[in-house]
């Protein structure tokens, strides 16, 4: 490393040490060494890692989504208007939602080893859905929202998902795939605001289009409300660290999309933290991140879950076109980008 690079790293380390010793928010967000040590147990499966993190950091803020206000547009229709702050869920609240989603999906229709397709921009709802799939023992198949339907079509044909979980913004594509590629037993809609006219009408239209295929269409809140009150999530076989948990498909730009397989062990490792700088090998850095990379990309998952694994707060960009990203960053005050302190 050059002299200039060494000096830059030294300045960054001094800034880091000052911040984590004087800033109340960062002090409160520092990783707990006892929890970090517990996560390093070699026999810990993905579901165990998630459970340990959620219970260990129960009272900290876990997920942050930009707050919205419901207003009428020029045509008198209800829309959302972003507010200059984030609403957050604690780890305890997140864990309650994740368990309820898992309970609502387990055997209805998801069973261990089943594939479940997800489609949407990264968000607090998407993160909760993705974690819930770990508890059901399912294989998550995240679809790229930027890919045309012609590239997503063979993925659904190959994986035959028993359910599709889609954000309301991509619901039209999810329905089209259900009608033309593979018909699931259930379609669940997340990032849904029933007060918003366009979103409510989109869900109604989806249900109508899929009625002849006997596909159940529910919103995520409906799934949560209907779930049982299990303490630790649904009863599932513990499985093994080489069980398949995730299929991430290529874009298909060089031919038919190909799936990369990720095991339980590899997904658990996402929570244990990657890309620590050399001067933070003891894991003292508070993890506060802005998440905008897609969950259909492994790096998006690493950033999200290593944040949670360290007891930090994962904030999410408010718009998928990233038009709000600078405002999101200013409000969240992230401490990390992919490899370092911001």
C-alpha positions in Angstrom: 0.0 0.0 0.0 1.4 3.5 -0.9 2.2 6.1 1.7 -0.8 8.2 0.7 -3.1 5.2 1.1 -1.6 4.4 4.5 -2.2 8.0 5.6 -5.8 7.8 4.3 -6.4 4.6 6.2 -4.9 6.1 9.4 -7.1 9.1 9.2 -10.1 6.9 8.6 -9.2 4.8 11.7 -8.8 7.9 13.9 -12.2 9.2 12.7 -13.7 5.8 13.4 -12.3 5.7 16.9 -13.5 9.2 17.7 -17.0 8.6 16.4 -17.6 5.3 18.2 -16.5 6.8 21.5 -18.4 10.1 21.3 -21.6 9.6 19.2 -24.5 8.2 21.3 -26.2 6.6 18.3 -23.0 4.8 17.2 -22.1 3.8 20.8 -25.5 2.1 21.1 -25.1 0.4 17.7 -21.8 -1.3 18.5 -21.8 -5.1 18.0 -22.1 -7.2 21.2 -19.0 -9.4 21.4 -20.9 -12.2 23.2 -23.5 -12.4 20.3 -20.7 -12.3 17.7 -19.0 -15.1 19.5 -22.2 -17.2 19.7 -22.7 -16.7 15.9 -19.3 -18.2 15.2 -20.4 -21.6 16.5 -19.7 -24.0 13.6 -22.9 -26.1 14.0 -25.2 -23.1 13.9 -27.7 -23.3 11.1 -29.2 -20.3 9.3 -32.5 -20.4 11.2 -30.5 -20.6 14.5 -28.4 -17.6 13.4 -31.5 -15.5 12.6 -33.1 -16.4 15.9 -30.0 -15.7 17.9 -29.5 -12.2 16.3 -33.2 -11.2 16.7 -33.4 -12.2 20.3 -29.9 -10.9 21.2 -30.5 -7.4 19.8 -34.2 -7.3 20.6 -34.5 -3.7 21.6 -32.3 -2.1 18.9 -33.7 -0.7 15.7 -33.3 -3.3 12.9 -35.1 -2.1 9.7 -35.8 1.4 8.6 -38.2 2.5 5.8 -38.9 6.1 4.8 -42.1 7.3 6.5 -45.0 8.2 4.2 -48.1 10.4 4.5 -51.2 9.7 2.5 -52.4 12.7 0.4 -54.8 13.3 -2.5 -53.3 14.0 -5.9 -54.8 16.4 -8.5 -57.4 13.8 -9.4 -58.5 13.2 -5.9 -56.8 9.8 -5.6 -54.8 8.8 -2.6 -51.1 8.5 -3.1 -48.0 8.4 -0.7 -45.8 11.4 0.0 -42.4 10.7 1.5 -41.6 12.3 4.9 -38.1 13.5 6.0 -37.6 10.7 8.5 -37.5 6.9 8.7 -39.9 4.6 10.5 -38.0 1.7 12.2 -38.8 -1.7 13.5 -36.9 -3.1 16.4 -35.3 -6.6 16.2 -38.1 -7.8 18.5 -40.8 -6.4 16.2 -39.0 -7.7 13.1 -38.7 -11.1 14.6 -42.4 -11.2 15.5 -43.3 -10.3 11.9 -40.8 -12.8 10.4 -42.2 -15.6 12.6 -45.7 -14.8 11.7 -44.9 -14.7 8.0 -43.2 -18.1 8.3 -46.1 -19.5 10.2 -48.5 -18.2 7.6 -46.6 -19.8 4.8 -45.6 -23.1 6.4 -47.7 -25.9 4.8 -49.7 -23.2 3.2 -48.3 -24.1 0.8 -44.6 -23.9 1.6 -42.7 -27.0 2.8 -39.0 -27.6 3.4 -37.2 -27.8 0.0 -40.0 -26.1 -1.9 -38.9 -23.2 -4.2 -40.4 -19.8 -3.6 -39.9 -16.9 -6.0 -39.6 -13.4 -4.8 -39.9 -10.2 -6.9 -39.4 -6.6 -5.7 -37.1 -3.8 -4.8 -35.2 -4.2 -1.5 -37.2 -3.0 1.5 -38.1 -3.8 5.1 -41.0 -6.0 3.9 -38.8 -7.9 1.4 -36.2 -8.5 4.1 -38.8 -9.9 6.5 -40.2 -12.1 3.8 -36.7 -13.4 2.9 -35.9 -14.2 6.5 -39.2 -16.0 6.9 -38.4 -18.3 4.1 -35.3 -19.4 6.0 -37.6 -20.6 8.9 -39.8 -22.6 6.6 -36.9 -24.5 5.1 -37.7 -23.2 1.6 -35.4 -22.4 -1.3 -35.6 -18.7 -2.1 -35.5 -17.8 -5.8 -35.1 -14.0 -6.0 -36.0 -12.6 -9.4 -34.3 -9.7 -11.0 -36.7 -6.8 -11.3 -34.6 -5.3 -14.1 -34.8 -8.4 -16.3 -37.5 -8.7 -19.0 -40.2 -11.3 -18.6 -38.7 -13.4 -21.4 -35.6 -13.9 -19.1 -37.6 -14.6 -16.0 -39.9 -17.1 -17.7 -37.5 -20.0 -18.0 -36.5 -19.5 -14.3 -40.1 -20.2 -13.2 -40.4 -23.1 -15.6 -37.3 -24.6 -14.1 -37.9 -24.0 -10.4 -41.7 -24.4 -10.3 -42.2 -22.2 -7.2 -45.1 -23.2 -5.0 -45.6 -19.5 -4.2 -44.6 -16.1 -5.6 -44.0 -13.2 -3.2 -44.1 -9.9 -5.0 -44.0 -6.2 -4.2 -47.1 -4.3 -5.3 -44.9 -2.3 -7.8 -44.1 -5.5 -9.7 -47.4 -7.3 -9.3 -48.3 -7.1 -12.9 -45.1 -9.0 -13.9 -45.7 -11.5 -11.1 -49.2 -12.2 -12.4 -48.0 -12.5 -16.0 -45.4 -15.1 -15.0 -48.0 -17.0 -13.0 -50.2 -17.2 -16.1 -47.6 -18.0 -18.7 -44.6 -19.7 -17.0 -45.6 -21.6 -13.9 -48.8 -21.3 -11.8 -48.1 -21.2 -8.1 -50.6 -22.1 -5.4 -50.3 -18.7 -3.7 -49.3 -15.1 -4.5 -48.5 -12.8 -1.6 -48.2 -9.0 -2.1 -45.8 -7.0 0.1 -44.9 -3.3 0.2 -48.6 -2.7 0.0 -50.5 0.3 1.2 -54.3 -0.4 1.2 -55.0 3.4 1.5 -53.4 4.0 -1.9 -56.0 3.7 -4.7 -53.6 2.4 -7.4 -52.2 -0.3 -5.1 -55.6 -1.5 -3.9 -56.9 -1.7 -7.5 -53.7 -3.6 -8.6 -54.3 -6.3 -5.9 -58.0 -6.6 -6.9 -57.0 -6.9 -10.6 -54.4 -9.6 -9.8 -56.9 -11.6 -7.8 -59.4 -11.4 -10.7 -56.8 -12.4 -13.4 -55.7 -15.5 -11.3 -59.2 -16.6 -10.2 -59.5 -19.2 -12.9 -56.2 -20.7 -12.0 -57.3 -21.1 -8.3 -54.3 -19.0 -7.1 -54.8 -17.5 -3.6 -53.9 -13.8 -3.6 -53.1 -12.3 -0.2 -51.4 -9.2 1.1 -48.5 -9.7 3.5 -50.5 -8.1 6.4 -53.2 -10.7 5.7 -50.6 -13.5 6.0 -49.4 -12.0 9.3 -52.8 -11.6 10.8 -53.9 -15.1 9.9 -50.7 -16.7 11.3 -50.5 -18.8 14.5 -48.8 -17.6 17.6 -45.7 -19.8 17.7 -42.9 -18.8 19.9 -40.0 -19.7 17.7 -41.5 -20.0 14.2 -42.9 -23.1 12.6 -41.8 -26.6 13.5 -39.4 -27.6 10.7 -36.7 -30.3 10.2 -33.4 -28.8 11.3 -31.8 -29.9 8.1 -28.1 -29.6 7.5 -25.5 -27.0 6.6 -25.3 -28.2 3.0 -29.1 -28.0 2.4 -30.0 -25.7 -0.5 -31.4 -22.4 0.7 -31.0 -20.0 -2.2 -30.9 -19.9 -6.0 -29.6 -16.8 -7.6 -29.9 -16.7 -11.4 -27.8 -14.9 -13.9 -29.4 -12.3 -16.1 -29.4 -14.6 -19.1 -27.5 -12.2 -21.3 -25.2 -15.0 -22.4 -28.0 -17.5 -22.9 -30.5 -19.3 -20.7 -30.3 -17.9 -17.1 -28.2 -20.2 -14.9 -28.7 -20.6 -11.1 -26.0 -20.3 -8.6 -26.7 -22.5 -5.5 -26.1 -21.3 -2.0 -26.3 -23.6 1.0 -27.5 -23.1 4.5 -23.9 -22.6 5.6 -23.1 -20.0 3.0 -26.3 -18.0 3.8 -25.5 -18.2 7.6 -22.1 -16.8 6.8 -23.7 -13.7 5.3 -24.8 -12.8 8.9 -21.3 -13.2 10.3 -19.8 -10.2 8.5 -17.7 -9.7 5.4 -15.4 -7.0 4.2 -14.1 -5.7 7.6 -11.3 -3.2 7.2 -7.9 -4.3 8.5 -8.2 -1.9 11.5 -11.6 -3.3 12.6 -10.8 -7.0 12.8 -12.2 -7.1 16.4 -15.6 -6.1 15.0 -16.2 -2.9 16.9 -17.6 -0.9 14.0 -21.3 0.0 14.3 -23.2 -1.2 11.3 -25.6 1.4 9.9 -26.3 1.0 6.2 -28.4 2.2 3.3 -29.6 -0.7 1.3 -30.4 -0.3 -2.4 -28.6 -3.2 -4.0 -31.1 -5.9 -5.1 -31.7 -9.0 -2.9 -31.4 -11.0 -6.2 -27.7 -10.1 -6.0 -25.5 -11.8 -3.4 -23.8 -8.5 -2.5 -27.1 -7.0 -1.6 -27.7 -9.9 0.8 -24.3 -9.6 2.3 -24.7 -5.9 3.1 -28.2 -6.4 4.5 -27.5 -9.5 6.7 -24.1 -8.5 7.9 -25.7 -5.3 9.1 -28.3 -7.2 11.1 -25.7 -9.8 12.3 -23.7 -7.0 13.9 -26.8 -5.6 15.6 -26.9 -2.6 13.3 -29.7 -0.8 11.5 -30.5 -1.5 7.8 -32.2 1.5 6.2 -33.7 1.1 2.7 -33.7 3.6 -0.2 -37.2 5.0 -0.7 -37.3 4.8 -4.4 -36.1 2.0 -6.7 -34.9 4.5 -9.3 -32.6 5.9 -6.5 -33.9 9.4 -7.0 -34.0 9.8 -3.2 -30.7 8.2 -2.4 -28.8 11.4 -1.4 -31.7 12.3 1.0 -31.8 8.8 2.3 -28.1 8.8 3.1 -28.3 12.2 4.9 -31.2 10.9 7.0 -29.7 7.5 7.9 -26.1 8.6 8.5 -24.6 5.2 7.4 -21.3 4.1 8.8 -20.6 1.5 6.2 -20.5 1.1 2.4 -19.4 -2.2 0.9 -16.0 -2.3 2.6 -15.5 0.6 4.9 -16.6 3.5 7.0 -18.4 6.2 4.9 
